[in-house]
């Protein structure tokens, strides 16, 4: 059955590209056109005219979230990503665990920073804190909550909401980090040995929820990830977190 589905999917992909019917820009567009569309792998087009394969989450938190694989990430431009990221108020994270489950969390700004759009960028952290694992090279998917100008000024709070839980801490220095970064690591280099355990990273994992259906995404959509919240927050990554093998970030 799995082989038959794969053959059908490959045929549908070839036809879609050949006749030019791969027109939707985002999973949200697909869901808006047909509310009954199921979660799964789809083909979409992007402004650079590249046609890419993505995973669409059509149920969780209202659905319409686009997840992108490392291969697709390497074939898009910053403009392509910007065209797909229209909801600057929430992101959906899926975490792949060693038991095969993929719990999720909706990430949002703390209430005091609700006026600041979430940052999602392709291989670009300008104006924000530098990722620790840049030795892994390009591309990388960069998510940040606070610009460096705010996070480095020792604000009263730093952090984010995770599934409605206020995951906040009081900064104790001017470290501007407030980000989660995903690396495909095509260079196959070792991860940084830097480490700073803290409740902020732990709370993300402990507040994950299981999707009711138990449905999972293809494992190739998950990547090495670092979480860094400076000034007495935390630094952790998927090589150190117990029972975790990768992260994937969905956007809409």
C-alpha positions in Angstrom: 0.0 0.0 0.0 2.8 2.4 0.9 4.5 1.7 -2.4 1.3 2.2 -4.4 0.7 5.6 -2.6 4.3 6.6 -3.4 3.9 5.7 -7.0 0.6 7.6 -7.2 2.2 10.6 -5.5 5.1 10.7 -7.9 2.8 10.5 -10.9 0.6 13.3 -9.5 3.7 15.4 -9.0 4.9 14.9 -12.5 1.4 15.8 -14.0 1.1 18.8 -11.7 4.4 20.2 -12.9 3.8 19.3 -16.5 0.4 20.9 -16.9 1.1 23.9 -14.6 -1.6 23.2 -12.0 0.6 23.6 -8.9 -0.6 27.1 -8.3 -1.4 27.5 -4.6 1.2 29.4 -2.6 0.5 28.1 0.9 -1.2 25.3 2.8 -3.6 28.0 4.1 -4.6 28.7 0.5 -5.3 25.0 -0.1 -7.4 24.8 3.0 -9.3 28.0 2.2 -10.2 26.6 -1.2 -11.4 23.2 0.3 -12.0 22.9 4.0 -12.1 19.1 3.7 -8.5 18.8 2.5 -6.6 16.4 4.8 -3.2 16.8 6.3 -0.4 15.5 4.1 2.2 16.1 1.4 1.3 18.7 -1.3 3.0 20.5 -4.1 2.9 24.3 -4.1 4.5 27.0 -6.2 6.4 30.0 -4.9 7.3 33.5 -6.4 10.7 32.3 -7.6 8.7 29.9 -9.9 10.2 26.9 -8.1 7.8 24.1 -7.4 8.3 22.6 -3.9 6.9 19.8 -1.9 5.6 20.6 1.6 3.7 19.0 4.4 0.4 20.7 5.2 -1.1 20.5 8.7 -4.8 21.0 8.1 -6.2 20.4 11.6 -4.1 21.6 14.5 -4.9 25.1 15.7 -7.2 25.8 12.8 -4.9 24.2 10.2 -3.3 25.8 7.2 0.3 25.4 8.5 3.1 24.8 5.9 6.1 22.6 7.0 9.1 22.6 4.7 11.7 19.8 4.4 15.5 20.4 4.3 15.5 19.7 0.5 12.8 22.3 -0.2 14.4 24.7 2.2 17.6 24.6 0.0 15.6 25.4 -3.2 13.6 28.5 -2.1 14.5 32.2 -1.7 13.9 34.6 1.2 11.1 36.1 -0.9 9.5 32.7 -1.3 9.5 32.2 2.5 8.1 35.7 3.1 5.2 35.0 0.7 4.2 31.9 2.7 4.5 33.5 6.1 1.5 35.8 6.5 0.3 35.0 10.0 2.9 36.7 12.2 1.1 35.8 15.4 1.7 32.1 15.7 3.9 29.2 14.7 3.4 25.5 15.0 6.2 23.3 16.2 6.3 19.6 15.9 8.9 17.6 17.8 9.9 14.1 16.7 10.6 11.8 19.6 12.4 8.5 19.8 9.1 6.6 20.4 7.8 7.8 17.0 5.4 10.3 18.3 5.3 13.9 17.1 3.8 16.1 19.8 3.2 19.8 18.9 2.9 23.3 20.4 1.5 26.6 19.2 4.1 29.3 19.8 3.1 32.9 20.3 4.5 36.1 21.8 4.1 37.0 25.4 1.2 39.4 25.9 3.5 42.4 26.5 5.1 41.8 23.1 1.9 41.0 21.1 2.7 44.2 19.0 6.0 42.7 17.8 5.6 40.3 14.8 7.2 36.9 15.1 10.4 36.7 13.0 10.7 33.8 10.5 13.7 34.1 8.1 15.7 32.0 5.7 19.4 32.1 6.6 19.2 35.6 7.9 19.4 36.8 11.5 20.1 40.5 10.8 18.8 42.6 13.7 18.5 39.6 15.9 20.9 37.4 17.9 23.4 35.1 16.1 22.7 31.4 16.1 25.3 29.3 17.9 25.6 26.6 15.2 26.5 28.7 12.2 29.3 26.2 11.4 26.5 24.0 10.0 26.2 26.4 7.1 23.3 27.4 4.9 20.4 27.2 4.7 18.9 27.5 8.1 15.4 28.4 9.3 15.5 31.2 11.9 12.6 31.9 14.3 12.9 34.8 16.8 10.6 36.5 19.3 12.5 39.7 20.2 14.9 41.8 18.1 18.4 42.2 19.6 17.8 45.9 20.4 15.0 44.9 22.8 16.4 41.6 24.2 19.8 43.2 24.9 18.3 46.1 26.9 17.5 43.7 29.8 13.7 44.0 29.5 11.5 42.9 32.4 10.8 39.6 30.6 11.9 37.4 27.7 10.3 34.2 26.5 7.2 33.1 24.6 3.8 31.4 25.0 3.7 27.7 24.4 0.2 26.1 24.0 -1.2 29.0 26.1 1.4 28.6 28.9 3.3 31.8 29.8 7.0 30.6 29.4 8.8 33.7 30.6 11.9 34.5 32.5 13.6 37.7 33.8 16.9 38.4 32.0 20.0 38.8 34.1 22.4 40.1 31.5 22.4 41.7 28.0 22.6 38.5 26.0 20.2 39.2 23.1 19.2 35.6 22.3 15.5 34.9 21.9 15.4 32.3 19.1 14.9 28.8 17.8 17.0 27.9 14.7 16.7 24.8 12.5 19.7 23.5 10.6 19.5 20.8 7.9 23.3 20.5 8.4 24.2 19.5 4.9 27.9 20.0 5.8 27.6 17.1 8.3 29.6 19.0 10.9 29.5 18.5 14.7 27.1 20.6 16.8 28.4 23.2 19.2 29.3 22.0 22.7 27.9 25.2 24.3 25.2 24.4 26.7 23.1 26.3 29.4 20.2 24.3 30.8 17.2 26.3 32.0 13.5 26.1 32.6 12.7 28.1 29.4 13.8 25.2 27.1 12.5 22.5 29.4 9.0 24.1 29.5 8.7 23.9 25.7 9.2 20.2 25.8 7.0 19.6 28.9 4.1 21.6 27.5 3.9 19.8 24.2 0.5 18.2 23.4 -0.2 15.0 21.5 -2.3 15.4 18.4 -5.5 13.4 18.9 -5.3 11.4 15.7 -1.6 10.4 16.3 -0.9 11.3 12.7 2.7 11.9 11.9 4.7 13.8 9.3 7.4 12.2 7.1 10.6 12.0 9.2 12.6 13.9 6.6 10.8 17.1 7.6 12.6 17.2 10.9 16.0 18.9 11.5 18.6 19.6 14.2 17.4 22.6 16.2 18.9 24.9 18.8 16.9 26.9 21.3 18.7 30.0 22.8 17.2 32.4 25.3 20.0 34.4 26.8 20.4 36.2 30.0 19.4 33.4 32.4 17.0 31.7 30.0 18.6 28.6 28.4 20.5 27.0 25.6 19.6 23.5 24.5 19.5 21.5 21.2 18.0 18.3 19.8 21.3 16.4 20.4 21.0 16.9 24.1 17.3 16.9 24.8 16.2 13.4 26.1 14.1 11.3 23.7 14.1 14.1 21.0 15.5 13.6 17.5 14.4 16.7 15.6 12.1 19.8 15.3 10.0 21.1 12.5 8.4 24.5 12.3 5.0 25.2 10.6 3.9 28.6 9.5 0.9 30.1 7.6 
